[in-house]
Amino acid sequence: MFRLAVADLDSPSYFVATAAAELGFFKQEGLEVELEHAFGAKDGPERLRDGTLHFFAGPAYAATRAFPGWKGAKLLCALSQYAYWCLAVRADLDIKRGDLAGLKGLRISSSTAFPIIALRHMLAAAGIDLTRDEVRIVASPSTNPKRHLRGRDGINALAQGIADGYWGNAMRVALGESLGVAKLHLDLRRGDGPPGARWYNFAALTTTDRLIKERPEIAAGAVRAIVRAQQALKADPSLATQIGNRLFPPDEAALIAGLIARDAPFYDANISAEAVAGLNKFGLANGLTAEPIPYDRLVASQFRDLWTG
C-alpha cells in the first residue's frame, strides 16, 4: 500500500491527485494508493523524507522543506500549470481588481504552512514594504485547526474583523464570493500581480529518489494515473461533485465542479524549462535553495513521455 497526502484536498489545483485516488485511476494502473484525509501541508514533505509517505501533492517547491538542495526528492509531473494563489478582499472595499497599490494599509490573512512565503514575495515584488505601507500579515484562524479542510479560514478572518483580505486557493475565494463577503482581487495564474508572478510556483506530485530508483514502475504508474485524472476532469468536470459529496462540506461540494471546469485548461502534466526557471528564481529569492537546481535534478524527466498520456 502506497500513501498519498495532498496539501489541501479542496484546492482545485491539487484536486487532480485527489481525483486520481477517489476515481480509481491509481488502481487502474495496478497501484494500491491510500489517500489520506488530512491537512497534508502540515508535514507532507517531512513524511516523504522519513518514509511514512510515498507521494505528496502540493506546491512544487515543498520538498525544499525536508530535502535541502532538492537532494533525495523529485517532481514526477505537474498537477496543474502556473502559480495558483489568489487574494480576496472584503466585498465592500472600494479597490479595483489587480490594483497592487490598493493593498497598502490592509491586513491580509494567510496560512503559515506554505502560502505565506509567496505572499511576502509577491508584496515585495510589487514594491510594498510591510512597515512603510502598513500592510499586516495575520495568521489564518481555523474554527477547528485539526480539520483537514480549511476553506473557511479566510472568511473567518474577515468575520472576526482581524483581516481585510485573505490569501489562499481558489476554493477559499469562491466560498467568500458565494457568501457575498469577499471578492477576487488577484489571481496570479491569470496574470494578476507583479510581472512574472504566475511563474512563482505550480502544483506538482513529488516523490523520493529512493522510490524512483527502487520502484520505477510505481512512479510511472502514478504519473499515468495523474494524467488519466486530468483528462477525465477536463472531459467531465461534474466528476468532481461526486468526490466533493464524499469528502467536502456541502458548500464546498457545490462549488468544486465549477472551479474544476474553470481550471481545466491548466490541467497539464508537463513541467517546462520555463516553469523550473521560475521555481528556481522563487526558491533563491526566498532562501529555499542556495543555488539554481538543474532541471534533471529537480524533475524526474525519465517519465516525461508519460505526461501527454
N, C-alpha and C positions, 0 to 999 in steps of 0.2 A: 504494500500500500504506500502510495506517494502522497505527500501532504502539500496542499496549496493554500497560501494566505494571500488575501487581497487587502491593499492598504485601506480602501474604503469600498465596501461592497456595493454601495449605491452610486458611486461615481460613474457617469456614463462612459468615461474614458477607460476605466478599468473593467467595465462591465463585461467585455468580451471574455475575460478569463472566468468570471462568474458563470457566464452562459456556457462556456466550453465544458464546465463541470456539470451544471444543472441540466443541460440539454443532452448530455451523454456523448459529447464528441471525444472526450478523452477515452471513454470506454470503447468507442468505435475504433480507436487506434490501439486497442489492446492494453490500455493503461488503467489501473485502478487508482484513481486520484480522489482524495477526500478534500473537499472544500471546507475550510474552517470558517465557522460563523463567528468571526472575531474581528476586532479592530487591528488589522494586520500592520498598520503603520507603527504601532507601539513597539514591536520587537521583531518584525519580519526579517530584516537583514541580519540581525544578531542570531536568529534561529537558523537561518541558512548557514551561517558560519559554524554554528555548533552542531549541525547535522540533524536537528529535530524538525526541519522543514526542507522541502525539496525544490519548491518553486515559489517565487514571490512576484506578485503582480502589483506594480506601483510606479513611482517616479523612476525614470531611467537612471538617475544619479543615486538612488537609495543605497546601493551596495557600498558606496564610499564610507558609509557609517560603520560598517563592520569589516570591510576589506580595504585597508589603506592602499592607495595607488592602484586600485582595481585588481590586486593580486589575489586570485582564488575564486573570482566570480566573473560571469559574463552575461551579456544580454542575448537572449535567444531570438527574440523578434520584438517588433513594436506591437502594442495592442491598439494604439491609435496614434495619429500624427500630431505633432506640434504641442506647445505648452497649452495646457487645458485649464489654467486657473482663471477665475473670474472675480470681479469685485462688484458687489452690490452696495447700494447706498439707500438710506431711508427714502421712501417714496415721496415724501413731502419736501425733500431738498431741491432747491432751485439751481441745479447744476446740469449742464449739458453732457450727454454721454460722451465719454472719451476725453473730457477736459481734465488733464492731469493737474493743472494749477488749482482746479476746484477741490482737490484733496487737502489743500492746506487748511490747517485748523481742525481737521476731523479726527475722530477716534475710530480706529479700524480694528475689528476683532479678527483673530486668526488662530488656527490650530498651531501649536508649537511643535508638532511632530515632524512635518516636512515643509508645509506651505509657507511658514514664516520666513524661511530663507529666501524664497522667491519674492515675497512681498517686500522685504527690506531691499533686495537687489533692484526690484522694479522702481521703487520710490527713489533710490539713489540715482538710477539711470535717468529718471525724469527730472533730476536736479532738485529734488526735495530733500532738505535737511530736516531731520525729525525735530531737533531742538529749535532751530531758527524758525521753521514753518509751523511749529506747534502741532505736529502730527504725532499722535499717540497710538502705539500698537498694544492692544489688550488681548489677553488670552480668551479663547472661546469658552464660554461657560456651558457645561453639559448638565442637564437636569439629572442625568444618571451617567456618570463618567465610565461606568463599567459596560454600558451598552455598546454593541458593535456598530450600530447605525447612529450617526451624529448629525443627520441632516438639518436638525433644528438649532444647532449650536449658534449659528449666526443670527437667526431670528430671536433666540433667547437674549443675545447681547443687545439687540435693538429694544426688545420688550423690557429689559431690565434697566434701560437707559444708560448703559455703560459704553455704548458704541453708536456711531453714526453710520457705519457701514461694516461690511464683513467680506472677507477674502476666503474663497474656497472653490469647491467644484460646482458644476452646473446644476446639480440636483438642489444644492442649498439655495442657489439663486432662484431656481424655479419655484421652490416652496415659498420663498419670500414674496415673489411676484404673485403667486396664486392666492396668497392671503392679503395682498394689497399693501404690505408693509415695506416692501423693498422694490427697487428697480435696478436693472443691469446698468453698470457704469463702464466696466472694462471687461473685455473678452479677449485675452491675449491670442488665442488661436485664430481669431478672425481679424487680427490686425490692430486691435487697440493697444495702448501702452506705448512706451518708448520704442524707437527703431530697434528691430531685431528681437523684440520680446517674445515672439512666437517660437524662437529657437532656444529659449532657456532650457527646455525640457521636453520630454514626451513620455507617454505611458508605455511600459515595457514589461516583458516577462524575463525575470532574472533567475539564474540557477548557478550552481558551483562548477568550477573547473573539474572537480572530482567526479561529479555525476556525468559530465560530458565525456570525460576520459573513460570511466568505468562502464557507463551505460549509454553510449551514444544513440542507441535505438530508442531509448526512453526520451532523451532530449528531442530527437527528431519527431517522435510521436506527439510530444507536447506542442511543437511548432505546428504540425499538421492540424491538431485539434483547435488551436487558436485560429488558424486560417479558416477552418470549417465554420467556426462560430462567427467570424467576421462576415463571411459570405452569407450565412443563414440570416443574420440580423439585418444585413443590407437588403436581402430579398423580402424579409417579413419582420419588420420591427415589432409587430404585435407579439412575437415570441417572448419579448421581454416582459410582457404583462403577466404571463403565467409564472415566470420566475419571481417577479415582484410580489405577486399574490402570496407566494410561499415564504418569501424572505423579508419583505419590507412592511412597514406600517401602511395602512390603506392610502394615506395621502401621497406617499412616495410611489406606491404601486400604480396609482392612477396617472402619474406623470412620466414614468420611466419609458414607455413606448414612444411617446412624443420626443423625448430627449434623444433616444436612440435613433429615431428617424432623422432628426436634425443633424446628429453627429455621424451618421452612416458614411458620408463621403470621406471621413477621416479614418475609417477602419481599414488600415493597410499595414501589413506586417513588415514592410520594407524599412530598413534602417539605412538611411542615406549618409554619405560622407558629410553632407552639409549639416545633418542632424547631429552627428558626432562632433563636428567642429563647434556647433553651438553649445553642446553639452560640455565640451572641454573648456570653452570660454567661461561658461557659467561656473563650472567647478573650480577653475583657477581663481576667479574673482571672489569666490566665497570660501576659499580655504578648504574645499572638499578634496582637492588634489594639489600636489606640489609642482606638477609638470603636465604638459599635454599627454594624453594616453593614446598610443597608436590605435587605429581602427581595429586591427585584428587582435589586440589585447583586450579591447573593451567589448567587442562583438564576436559571437560565435558564428563567424562568417561561413563556416563549412556547411551551414544549413540554409544559406541564402537562396538556394534553388527551390526551397520549400515555401518561401514567402509568397510566391504568386499562386500557390495551390496546384 
